[in-house]
Amino acid sequence: MQQLTIEQIATPIGAVVIISSPQGVVYLDFGDNQARCQRLLSQRYGQFALIPASQNLWADAVASYFAGDLRALDVITVDLAGSEFQCKVWLALREIGVGQTMSYGELAAKVGTPSAARAVGMTNGQNPISLVLPCHRVIGANKSLTGYAGGLERKRWLLRHEGAQFKDTPAQASFELV
């Protein structure tokens, strides 16, 4: 049975859960999505055990990011598992700079499959290491906010935090995270 370490940290937009193998982070997402976490880790490991981290392995980097050091997540090592296409898309997310955005079509072209915008979108939705592999920086071709597993209100907050430009429609602007 695979043993993984778990850390949790409070952020302005909800608790973040960080799960790591000895090789790096395997899961990083908001804590209100436990079913997604369980599903992704079970697909990868079958049975696994979560052990509280004896020290902050990665939580300090996440805290620094939310405190304004927007490059703090760059130090986090990831341990990916997925198809070749998934890994290619997820790693390409890390190349989208802080404060920058990219459309699904642009991301598809970047990974060498320009006609695969929908597949890129689906892969983005399966990203197990959000924030570090910044899927929130992928927006619609018209610069509007579109899908995010953590919710559009979080995506909006993250993009504003990073100083990114995007189209925020009145209907979208009605979401507020408490």
Order of alpha helices (4+ residues) and beta strands (2+ residues): beta-beta-beta-alpha-beta-alpha-alpha-beta-alpha-alpha-beta-alpha-alpha
